[in-house]
């Protein structure tokens, strides 16, 4: 048996006295089973979905450094009224990081062909120097692709593809998407352009609108514009969009999308009904960029639905054949349609520095951080 591997892994812990503690812990790895691999993690992104586990309900304005220089801690206070929401994880050091990429350094008897290969992987606990997991959770990267290229090949690409698949399965023909200048939004725009799917992009500044138009987006509405409602209605009417995906969650945006769909439907209506149009309108909230309440001003009749959308339940419902088809498309177009760009590359210890944490946890549109655990 080879020498046992060990490495540092990031852990997020909630304490009973209301603290969130981020720390680096030493983890040792037994040899992989017949269908398992051990991957040296070389790149792993900080996605908005990772931040929920990383920081939980902590007040990020209270972040501070504690502990010795060679093993630092990042600590933040959890307001008492929020502690109840995470009672189930008190005292449990939680691994963080949904996806990543790296080189297979050990492989079980049945998956020796992966030894030495660069792979993308999903399965949690990726903010670590080494990750042991089933080989089925890995996908070999195409020739010429780096670990950074493959680090984000699951969450955002499969989410964007999942939006289009959901649209088709539910009988819609066009989409509305918020926070559209994000990495995910840019990817969705590329998919829709390639597949001929009409897409309405909602952004938060004219600069973001210009950046999307520069890559071919036709329908873009700026939510900060005084003419936002009229622009959104025009775009929805032009595309026939009756399905929206909202990354913001809080505030009035989901309701504004439903309002625009109803107003667009009314343009073609031949009569008036107190119940509104018969056009089915659906908005799914899939993110929480705004953690405040979702405000619905019901100005759009009664033929509408508002719900939540998550990637894992979608893939389970879609079935293994659809999931495999989508994953293969990501691999085939990894360096084009699904290429990711990063604001900065940081180390595991950088994750614990308050000034850096303050930047990556802002979830600013167009900013994305990549962790290189080998640093």
N, C-alpha and C positions, 0 to 999 in steps of 0.2 A: 504494500500500500504506500502511495506517495505521502510526503509530509503533509500534515493537516494545514489547510489554508486558513488564514484569519485576516480580517480587515475591519475598518471602521464603518459604522452604519449610523445614520441619523435616526433619532427617536424623539417623538413628541409625547410628553406626559402631562396629564392634568393631575394636580395634587388636591387633596381633600381641603386644604386651606385656601384654595382659589388661585393657584398659580399655574401658568403654562410654562413648561420647561422644555427647551430644545437642547439636545445633547448629542455627543458622538460617543458611541459605545463600541467596544471590541466584540466582534462576532466571529465564532469559529465554525468551520464547515466540515462535516463528515463527507466521505466520498459519495458521489451521486449514485442514485439507484439506476437500474437498467435503462429506464426511459427518461433520465434526468440529465441536466447539464449544470455546470458551474460557469458563469460568465463573469469576466472581468469588466465591470461597468466603466465605460469610457465617456458616456454622454447620457444625460437624463434631463428633460426639460422641467421647468416649473410652470405647470398649467394652472389656470384658475381652480380646476377641480382638486388640485393638490393642496391649495391653500386652506381649504376648509378643514382638512385633517391636520395640516401643519400648525395652524394657529387656532383652530377651533373657535370658541366664542371670546377669545382674549381681546382686551382693549390694546390694539397695537401701538397706541400713543404712549403706553407705559413700558415699551420694550427697553431692556437694559442688559448689560453684560455682567455675568457673575462667574465664579470659578477660576481655576488657575489658567495661565496663558497656554499651557500645553493641552488642556482639556476644557475649553471654554463652555459656558452655558449661555443661552439666550433665554431671558425670563420676562414674562409679561403677566399683568394682573387680569383675572377674570372677574367681571362685575358679579356680585352675589346673585342677581336676578337671572344671570345666564348660566350659572354653574349647574343648575338642575338639568339643563338640556344635555349635559355630557356626564351625568352621574355614572353611566354604564362604562365609562373608560377611565374613571379615577384610579390612579395608581398603576395603570397599565402603560408601559412604554410602547408606543405605536410606531411601526415602520411606515415610512412615507415615500411617495413617488409612484405614480401609476405606470409609467413606461420608461424605456431607456434602450440603450444599444451598447454593444461591446463585443469582446472576443471570447469565444468558448475556450476555456483553459482546461476543463475536465469534462468528460462525457461518459455516460453509462454504456454498458455493453451493446445495447440495441441502437444507439445513436452516435456511434463512433464517427460517422461521416461528418458530423458537425464540429469535430475537434479542430480548433484553429480557425474556424469560420467567424466572420463578423455577422452578428444577428441583431435584429430588433426584437424587443420582448415586451410583454405586458403581463401584469400580475401583481402589482403593488410592491412596496419595499425596495424601490430602485435607487433611493438616495443612500447608496452603499458602495463600497469598493468591489465587493463580490456579491453575486446573487445566484443561489441555487434554486432551480425551478424545473417544471416539466418541459421537455423539449417541444411539446405541442404548443407551448406558450411563446415559442420563438419563431422567427421567420428569417431565413438567410437573406442578407442584403445583396442587391445586384452588384456585379463586378464594377469596381470604380467608386462605389458609394462608401463614404466614411461613417464612423459611428455617429457623428453629428448629423449627417444626412438621415440616418435611420432612427434617431432618438425619439422623434415625434411622429412615427409612422402609424400609430394606432388611434389615439384619442381624437385628435382634430380631424384627420382624414376620414376615419370611419364615421364620425359624427356628421360631417358634411355629406358624405355619401348616404348616410342614414336619413338625412332630411329629404333627399331626392327620392329615396326608396319609399319613405313614408308618404310623400306626396302622391306617388304612383299608386301605392296600395290603397289609399283612401279616396282616390278618384278626383284629386285636384290636378291642376295643370300649370300652376305657377306659384312662386314662393315670395314671401316677405321675410327679410332677415335683419335683425338689429345688431348693433356693434359691428357693422359690416366691414370696417376697415381693419379688424383684428386679423391675426394669422388665420384663424378659422374662416373668417368672412372672405378673405382673399382666396382661400382654397375653394370655398363654395362658389365664388364668382367664376373661377376657372372651370369648375365642373359644369356649371350651368351654361357657360359659353360653349364648352365642348359638346354638351349633350342637347343643346337647343332648348333649354328650360328658361322661360322668362323669370327674371329675378329682380325684386325691388330691394335695394340696399338702403338701410337707414343708418346714418352716421351722426356724429356730434359736432362737426365743424366743416366749414367750406374746404379747408385743407384736406381733410379726409375724403370729402366728396371728389375733389380734384384727383387725388391719388387713385381712387377707384376708376374714375373715368379714363385715366391714363392707361389702365390695363384692360379697357374694353367694356366696363360696366355702362349700360345704357340708362338704367333707371336708378337714380340716386336721390334721396331726400335727406336734407339736413334738419335734424330735430331742433336746432337752435335758430333756424330761420323764422322770421315773422310770418312767412307764407307756408310754413311746414304742412299744415293740414291740407291746404289746396294742392300743394305739390305731391303729397302722399296720395290723395284721392286720384289725381291725374295719373300717377304711376300705376296704382292698383287698377284703375279703369282700363289703362292701356294694356296691361298684362293679363287681366282677368284673375289675379291672385286671390285665392280664398283660404290660403294656409300660411300662417306665420310662425316663425321660430324666434323667440325673444331671449337674448342673453342677459338682459338687464334685470328683469324680474320685478323689482320694486317700482313705485311711481305709476304714472298714467300711460306709459307707452303701449302696453298690451291692449288697453282699452282704446287708445287712439288708432291702433291698427284695425281693430274690429269696427270702429266708427268709419274708417276710410273704406273698408270693404262694403259696409252697408250703403254708404253714400255713392260708391261706384255702382253698386247693384241698382240703386234707385234711378240712376240715369237711364237705364234701359227698361224701367218699369212702365207698364201701361195703366197702372191704377194705384190707388192708395189703400194701405191696410194698417190698422192700428197695431198690428203685430209685426210690422216691418216686412222686408222682403223674404221670400222663401229660400234665398241663397244661403247655403250652409257655410258658415264661417268658423274657422278654427285657429286658435293661437296656442302654441305650446311654449311654456316657459322652461328653458333648459339651463339657465344660469342665474347667478345672483350678484351681478355687478353692483346693483342697488339692493341692499339688504333690508330696506324699509318695506312697508306694506304695499301690496299691489292694489292700486286704486282703479276701480271700474265705474265709470260714469255711463250708465246703460242708455245709450242713445242709438242703439243699433238693433232694435227689434228683439225677437226671441229666438231666432234661428242662429245660435252661436254657441261655441264651446270654448272653455279655457281649461287647460290641463298642464301636466308636467310631462317632460320627455327626458329619458335617460338612455345612454348608449347600451348598457348591458341588457336591460329588459328588451330593448329593440332587437338586439342581436339574438337573444333567446327566442323571441317570437318569430323572427325572420327565418330561423333555422340554420343548420350547419352549411347547407349548400350555398345559401345567399351570403352567409358570413365569409365563407371561403372565396367566393367570387369577388366580394368587395376587398378582401385582404390582398388577393392577387392583383387587382387593379392598382392598389396602392403600391405594391412592389414594382409593377411594370412602369408606373409613372412617378416613381419616387423622386427623381431629380427634375421633374417638370411640374406637372399639376400639383404634386404634394410637397414641393420643396418648401422648407421652413427657413426662416431667417431670425437671427437672435441679436438682441441688444448687447448682451455681454455674456462672457463665459466666466463662471466663478467656481471656486472650490467648495468642498463640503464645509470647511471651517468658515468660509465667507458667508455661508447661509446663516451662521450664528452671529454675524456682525450687525448691530442695530442699524447702522447707516445703510448697509446693503439691503438688509431685510426691509427697511422702510421703502426702498425703491421697488423691489420685486413684488411686494405684497400690494402695491397700489393698483395692480391689474390695469395699467394704462393701455389704451388702445395702441397697437403697433409695437409695444414693448414686450419682449419675451426673453427670459433668462435661461441659460443652459448651464447645468452643473457638470463639471468634469471631476469625478471623484479621485482621479489619479494625481490631481494637482496637490 
